[in-house]
């Protein structure tokens, strides 16, 4: 049985990785279309929208995605489907209430801003993107808890950039001002499909109460530290885009292209994490199995960023500048630095899951907070205003994060060893 489960994990990892590679190709096509068909300022604005979506994807579930895996994965594994669905619906209702309240506040603020002559409509644009991205993440993780990650990964990695690419092409040949609305439509459509295939559709929460079933309260003591850690991590990734956007949309555009190139390497890490997270949640107290899972995840995660780094070094800067133009002269150097940081992250990515799923969520949050101070604080204080300079700070922050996460993982293994019962002679 153990060998069958291991084989199943490898097959799912390969399937998700194949999907991620296809998604990386579509992401690169989307970047190329936007960079070649639109001004560099529009590239920066589009990158800002996608950055908001990424932050919302990681922080917009308020930790209920990861806490949901901790609660639901063992239930699905034990075939307690009814209770697992109940918890999934509980979390979805909680996130819906929060984002509805945020939407109401955004609407009031936007109307007031428009009356005073400010472009308040952008608040509604950002709210729509953030809400759709947060729900898509929640629904995808609920499928991950069932150890059924392939469909969700296809939608996130392939369908979303495909919809975005189709919208960008349509806008480029018809009305360029439709670029951003088209990207919003891509996020919303993906979220709707994610909801449809998630465990959520069906009975309402009142059905469980009417039958006298105990509906557990939302585990905020666990979820909020996880959500805060995820938010800080997301800001470490996309915070540089916000800093550069505040200074120059054109410079933000060059950095966005570099970050999209980096995301192709991060696809491998995300694919492996998708498959291994629920298994780590189940085996977080099993020292031997945990050691094996983390090792397998590190090896599998490092393949894609290593190949991408080799490709960038072989292609060189001139090839990228010849393709996109002189205004993207800093993109290649930034991309190389960012891919190196991705490779470092890949080797320790599973250790982050151990901290998140093993009861160390507050340490995870603190590490992410220090990383954010290093990346965004360092870049802001030193006045980093080019894509390569910003990428250097991302690399410094990633070195710290990976070292801290690996140290936490080692301490966790040590604590498990102390509690092992010696075999009787």
C-alpha positions as CSV (number, residue, x, y, z in Angstrom):
1,X,0.0,0.0,0.0
2,X,2.8,2.4,0.9
3,X,4.5,1.8,-2.5
4,X,1.2,2.4,-4.3
5,X,0.7,5.7,-2.5
6,X,4.2,6.8,-3.3
7,X,3.7,5.8,-6.9
8,X,0.5,7.7,-7.0
9,X,2.2,10.8,-5.6
10,X,4.9,10.6,-8.3
11,X,2.3,10.3,-11.0
12,X,0.2,13.2,-9.7
13,X,3.4,15.3,-9.4
14,X,4.3,14.5,-13.0
15,X,0.8,15.3,-14.2
16,X,0.7,18.6,-12.2
17,X,4.2,19.5,-13.4
18,X,3.2,18.8,-17.0
19,X,0.2,21.1,-16.5
20,X,2.5,23.7,-14.9
21,X,4.9,23.6,-17.8
22,X,2.1,24.2,-20.2
23,X,0.9,27.0,-18.1
24,X,4.4,28.5,-18.0
25,X,4.4,28.6,-21.8
26,X,1.0,30.4,-21.8
27,X,2.3,32.8,-19.2
28,X,5.3,33.6,-21.4
29,X,3.0,34.1,-24.4
30,X,0.8,36.4,-22.4
31,X,3.9,38.4,-21.3
32,X,5.1,38.6,-24.9
33,X,1.8,39.7,-26.3
34,X,1.4,42.4,-23.7
35,X,5.0,43.6,-24.0
36,X,5.0,43.6,-27.8
37,X,1.5,45.0,-28.4
38,X,1.1,47.5,-25.6
39,X,3.2,50.4,-24.2
40,X,5.5,49.6,-21.3
41,X,3.3,51.6,-18.9
42,X,0.4,49.2,-19.7
43,X,2.7,46.3,-19.1
44,X,3.4,47.8,-15.6
45,X,-0.3,48.3,-15.0
46,X,-1.1,44.8,-16.0
47,X,1.7,43.5,-13.8
48,X,0.2,45.5,-10.9
49,X,-3.2,43.8,-11.4
50,X,-1.6,40.3,-11.5
51,X,0.4,41.2,-8.4
52,X,-2.7,42.1,-6.5
53,X,-4.2,38.8,-7.6
54,X,-1.2,36.9,-6.3
55,X,-1.3,38.6,-3.0
56,X,-5.0,37.9,-2.7
57,X,-4.5,34.4,-3.8
58,X,-2.1,33.8,-0.8
59,X,-3.7,36.1,1.7
60,X,-7.3,36.5,0.7
61,X,-8.4,33.2,2.3
62,X,-7.1,34.5,5.7
63,X,-5.4,31.2,6.4
64,X,-8.5,29.1,5.9
65,X,-7.0,27.4,2.9
66,X,-4.0,25.9,4.8
67,X,-6.0,25.3,8.0
68,X,-8.6,23.6,5.8
69,X,-6.0,21.2,4.5
70,X,-5.0,20.4,8.1
71,X,-8.6,19.6,9.0
72,X,-10.0,18.2,5.8
73,X,-7.1,16.0,4.4
74,X,-7.3,13.4,7.3
75,X,-11.1,13.3,6.9
76,X,-10.9,12.6,3.2
77,X,-8.2,10.1,3.8
78,X,-10.4,8.3,6.3
79,X,-13.4,8.5,3.9
80,X,-15.3,10.9,6.2
81,X,-16.6,12.7,3.2
82,X,-19.7,14.3,4.7
83,X,-17.8,16.1,7.5
84,X,-15.0,17.1,5.1
85,X,-17.6,18.8,2.8
86,X,-19.2,20.5,5.8
87,X,-15.8,22.0,6.8
88,X,-15.2,23.1,3.2
89,X,-18.6,24.8,3.1
90,X,-18.0,26.5,6.4
91,X,-14.7,28.0,5.3
92,X,-16.3,29.2,2.0
93,X,-19.1,30.9,3.8
94,X,-16.7,32.7,6.1
95,X,-14.5,33.9,3.3
96,X,-17.6,35.0,1.4
97,X,-18.9,37.1,4.3
98,X,-15.5,38.9,4.7
99,X,-15.1,39.7,1.0
100,X,-18.7,40.9,0.7
101,X,-18.0,43.4,3.5
102,X,-14.8,44.5,1.8
103,X,-16.7,44.9,-1.4
104,X,-19.3,47.1,0.2
105,X,-16.6,49.3,1.8
106,X,-14.8,49.5,-1.6
107,X,-18.0,50.6,-3.3
108,X,-18.7,53.4,-0.9
109,X,-15.1,54.6,-1.0
110,X,-15.1,54.5,-4.8
111,X,-18.2,56.5,-5.1
112,X,-16.9,59.1,-2.7
113,X,-13.6,59.3,-4.5
114,X,-15.3,59.7,-7.9
115,X,-17.4,62.6,-6.5
116,X,-14.2,64.3,-5.3
117,X,-12.5,63.8,-8.7
118,X,-10.3,60.8,-8.0
119,X,-10.3,57.6,-10.0
120,X,-12.1,55.5,-7.4
121,X,-13.2,52.9,-9.9
122,X,-9.8,51.3,-9.6
123,X,-10.8,50.2,-6.1
124,X,-13.6,48.2,-7.6
125,X,-11.2,46.8,-10.2
126,X,-8.7,45.7,-7.6
127,X,-11.5,44.3,-5.3
128,X,-12.9,42.2,-8.2
129,X,-9.5,40.7,-9.1
130,X,-8.6,40.1,-5.4
131,X,-12.0,38.4,-4.6
132,X,-11.9,36.1,-7.6
133,X,-8.3,35.1,-7.0
134,X,-8.9,34.4,-3.3
135,X,-11.9,32.2,-4.0
136,X,-10.1,30.3,-6.8
137,X,-7.3,29.6,-4.3
138,X,-9.7,28.3,-1.6
139,X,-11.6,26.0,-4.0
140,X,-8.3,24.7,-5.5
141,X,-6.9,23.8,-2.0
142,X,-10.2,22.1,-1.1
143,X,-9.5,19.7,-4.0
144,X,-5.9,19.4,-2.9
145,X,-7.2,18.2,0.5
146,X,-9.0,15.4,-1.3
147,X,-5.7,14.5,-3.1
148,X,-7.4,15.5,-6.4
149,X,-5.2,18.4,-7.5
150,X,-5.0,17.9,-11.2
151,X,-8.2,19.7,-12.3
152,X,-7.6,22.7,-10.0
153,X,-4.0,23.0,-11.2
154,X,-5.2,22.9,-14.8
155,X,-7.6,25.7,-14.2
156,X,-5.0,27.9,-12.3
157,X,-2.0,27.1,-14.5
158,X,-3.4,26.7,-18.0
159,X,-7.0,28.0,-18.2
160,X,-6.3,31.3,-16.3
161,X,-3.3,32.4,-18.5
162,X,-5.2,31.1,-21.6
163,X,-8.2,33.3,-20.8
164,X,-5.8,36.2,-20.1
165,X,-4.0,35.6,-23.3
166,X,-7.2,35.5,-25.3
167,X,-8.4,38.7,-23.7
168,X,-5.0,40.5,-24.4
169,X,-5.0,39.4,-28.0
170,X,-8.6,40.6,-28.4
171,X,-7.9,43.9,-26.9
172,X,-4.7,44.4,-29.0
173,X,-6.7,44.0,-32.2
174,X,-9.8,45.8,-31.2
175,X,-9.7,48.3,-28.3
176,X,-6.5,48.5,-26.2
177,X,-8.3,50.0,-23.2
178,X,-10.0,46.6,-22.8
179,X,-6.7,44.9,-21.7
180,X,-7.4,45.3,-17.9
181,X,-11.2,44.5,-18.1
182,X,-10.2,41.4,-20.1
183,X,-7.8,40.2,-17.4
184,X,-10.5,40.7,-14.7
185,X,-12.9,38.6,-16.7
186,X,-10.2,35.8,-16.8
187,X,-9.9,35.7,-13.1
188,X,-13.7,35.8,-12.5
189,X,-14.3,33.0,-15.0
190,X,-11.6,30.8,-13.5
191,X,-13.0,31.3,-10.0
192,X,-16.5,30.3,-11.1
193,X,-15.3,27.1,-12.7
194,X,-13.2,26.3,-9.6
195,X,-16.3,26.7,-7.5
196,X,-18.3,24.4,-9.7
197,X,-15.8,21.5,-9.4
198,X,-15.0,22.1,-5.7
199,X,-16.7,20.1,-2.8
200,X,-18.8,23.2,-1.9
201,X,-21.8,23.1,-4.3
202,X,-24.7,21.3,-2.8
203,X,-26.3,21.6,0.6
204,X,-26.3,24.8,2.7
205,X,-24.8,25.0,6.1
206,X,-28.3,25.2,7.7
207,X,-28.8,21.6,6.5
208,X,-26.2,20.3,8.9
209,X,-27.6,22.3,11.8
210,X,-31.2,21.2,11.0
211,X,-30.0,17.6,11.4
212,X,-28.5,18.4,14.7
213,X,-24.9,18.0,13.6
214,X,-22.1,19.9,15.3
215,X,-20.5,22.4,13.0
216,X,-17.1,23.3,14.4
217,X,-16.2,27.0,14.7
218,X,-13.8,28.6,12.3
219,X,-10.3,27.8,13.7
220,X,-9.1,31.4,13.7
221,X,-6.3,30.8,16.2
222,X,-4.7,28.5,13.7
223,X,-5.9,30.2,10.5
224,X,-5.0,33.8,11.2
225,X,-1.3,33.3,11.9
226,X,-1.2,31.1,8.7
227,X,-3.0,33.8,6.8
228,X,-0.7,36.5,8.1
229,X,2.3,34.5,7.2
230,X,0.9,33.9,3.7
231,X,0.2,37.6,3.3
232,X,3.7,38.5,4.3
233,X,5.1,35.9,1.9
234,X,3.0,37.2,-0.9
235,X,4.1,40.8,-0.2
236,X,7.7,39.5,-0.3
237,X,7.1,38.2,-3.8
238,X,5.0,41.0,-5.2
239,X,5.9,43.9,-2.9
240,X,8.8,45.0,-5.2
241,X,6.1,45.5,-7.9
242,X,4.2,47.8,-5.7
243,X,7.4,49.8,-4.8
244,X,8.4,50.1,-8.4
245,X,4.8,51.0,-9.5
246,X,4.8,53.9,-7.1
247,X,8.0,55.2,-8.7
248,X,7.5,54.3,-12.4
249,X,5.0,52.1,-14.3
250,X,7.6,51.7,-17.0
251,X,10.2,50.3,-14.6
252,X,7.5,48.2,-13.1
253,X,6.9,46.8,-16.6
254,X,10.5,45.7,-17.0
255,X,10.4,44.0,-13.6
256,X,7.1,42.3,-14.3
257,X,8.5,40.6,-17.4
258,X,11.5,39.4,-15.3
259,X,9.1,38.1,-12.7
260,X,7.0,36.3,-15.2
261,X,10.1,34.6,-16.5
262,X,10.9,33.6,-12.9
263,X,7.4,32.3,-12.4
264,X,8.1,29.6,-15.1
265,X,10.7,28.2,-12.8
266,X,8.4,28.5,-9.8
267,X,5.9,26.3,-11.6
268,X,7.8,23.2,-10.6
269,X,7.9,24.1,-6.9
270,X,4.1,24.9,-7.0
271,X,3.3,21.6,-8.7
272,X,5.2,19.6,-6.2
273,X,3.8,21.5,-3.2
274,X,0.3,20.9,-4.6
275,X,0.7,17.2,-4.5
276,X,2.9,16.9,-1.3
277,X,1.1,19.3,1.0
278,X,-1.8,17.0,2.0
279,X,0.6,14.1,2.4
280,X,2.8,16.2,4.7
281,X,-0.3,17.2,6.7
282,X,-1.1,13.5,7.3
283,X,2.5,12.5,8.0
284,X,3.8,15.6,9.9
285,X,4.4,13.5,13.1
286,X,5.9,10.5,11.2
287,X,9.7,11.3,11.2
288,X,10.8,8.7,8.7
289,X,8.0,9.4,6.2
290,X,8.3,13.1,6.6
291,X,12.0,13.0,5.9
292,X,11.3,11.0,2.7
293,X,8.5,13.3,1.5
294,X,10.6,16.5,2.1
295,X,13.6,15.0,0.3
296,X,11.5,13.9,-2.7
297,X,9.8,17.3,-2.9
298,X,13.1,19.2,-2.8
299,X,14.6,17.1,-5.7
300,X,11.4,17.4,-7.8
301,X,11.1,21.1,-7.2
302,X,14.6,22.1,-8.2
303,X,14.5,20.6,-11.7
304,X,12.5,23.3,-13.5
305,X,14.2,26.4,-12.1
306,X,17.7,24.8,-12.7
307,X,16.8,24.2,-16.4
308,X,15.4,27.7,-16.7
309,X,18.6,29.2,-15.2
310,X,20.7,27.3,-17.7
311,X,18.5,28.5,-20.6
312,X,18.8,32.1,-19.5
313,X,22.5,31.9,-19.2
314,X,22.9,30.3,-22.6
315,X,20.4,32.8,-24.3
316,X,22.1,35.8,-22.9
317,X,20.8,39.4,-22.5
318,X,21.1,40.4,-26.1
319,X,18.5,37.8,-27.2
320,X,15.9,39.3,-24.8
321,X,16.6,42.9,-25.7
322,X,16.4,42.1,-29.4
323,X,13.0,40.5,-28.8
324,X,11.4,43.1,-26.6
325,X,13.4,46.3,-27.2
326,X,15.9,48.5,-25.4
327,X,13.4,49.6,-22.7
328,X,13.7,46.0,-21.3
329,X,17.5,46.1,-21.0
330,X,17.4,45.3,-17.3
331,X,15.0,42.4,-17.5
332,X,17.5,39.7,-18.2
333,X,19.7,40.5,-15.2
334,X,16.7,40.7,-12.9
335,X,15.3,37.4,-14.3
336,X,18.6,35.6,-13.7
337,X,18.8,36.8,-10.1
338,X,15.1,36.0,-9.5
339,X,15.5,32.4,-10.9
340,X,18.5,31.8,-8.6
341,X,16.2,32.8,-5.7
342,X,13.6,30.4,-7.0
343,X,16.1,27.6,-7.1
344,X,17.1,28.3,-3.5
345,X,13.4,28.3,-2.5
346,X,12.7,25.1,-4.4
347,X,15.2,23.1,-2.3
348,X,13.5,24.1,1.0
349,X,9.9,24.7,-0.1
350,X,8.5,21.6,1.6
351,X,10.1,22.7,4.9
352,X,7.7,25.7,4.9
353,X,4.8,23.2,4.6
354,X,6.1,21.4,7.7
355,X,6.1,24.6,9.7
356,X,2.6,25.6,8.4
357,X,1.1,22.2,8.9
358,X,3.0,21.0,12.0
359,X,1.8,23.6,14.5
360,X,4.5,26.2,14.0
361,X,2.3,28.8,12.2
362,X,3.5,31.6,14.4
363,X,7.1,30.9,13.6
364,X,6.2,30.8,9.9
365,X,4.5,34.2,10.3
366,X,7.6,35.7,12.0
367,X,10.0,34.4,9.4
368,X,7.8,35.8,6.6
369,X,7.7,39.2,8.4
370,X,11.4,39.5,8.7
371,X,11.8,38.5,5.0
372,X,9.3,41.3,4.1
373,X,11.4,43.8,6.1
374,X,14.5,42.7,4.3
375,X,13.0,42.8,0.8
376,X,10.7,45.8,0.7
377,X,12.4,47.7,3.5
378,X,15.8,47.2,2.1
379,X,14.7,48.1,-1.4
380,X,12.9,51.2,-0.2
381,X,15.7,52.5,2.1
382,X,18.4,52.0,-0.6
383,X,16.3,53.6,-3.3
384,X,16.3,50.6,-5.6
385,X,14.6,51.9,-8.7
386,X,15.8,49.3,-11.3
387,X,14.7,45.8,-11.9
388,X,18.1,44.1,-11.2
389,X,18.5,46.2,-8.0
390,X,15.1,45.1,-6.8
391,X,15.9,41.5,-7.7
392,X,19.0,41.5,-5.5
393,X,16.9,42.3,-2.4
394,X,14.5,39.5,-3.3
395,X,17.5,37.1,-3.4
396,X,18.7,38.3,0.0
397,X,15.3,37.8,1.5
398,X,15.0,34.3,0.0
399,X,18.3,33.3,1.4
400,X,17.2,34.3,4.9
401,X,13.8,32.6,4.5
402,X,15.2,29.3,3.2
403,X,17.8,29.1,6.0
404,X,15.2,29.9,8.7
405,X,12.6,27.4,7.3
406,X,15.3,24.6,7.0
407,X,16.4,25.3,10.6
408,X,12.8,25.1,11.8
409,X,12.3,21.8,9.9
410,X,15.5,20.4,11.5
411,X,14.3,21.3,15.0
412,X,10.9,19.7,14.2
413,X,12.7,16.4,13.2
414,X,14.7,16.6,16.4
415,X,11.6,17.0,18.6
416,X,10.1,14.0,16.9
417,X,13.2,11.9,17.5
418,X,13.0,12.7,21.3
419,X,9.5,11.5,21.4
420,X,10.1,8.2,19.6
421,X,9.5,5.1,21.7
422,X,12.6,2.8,21.6
423,X,11.9,-0.6,20.2
424,X,11.9,-3.3,22.9
425,X,14.7,-5.8,22.8
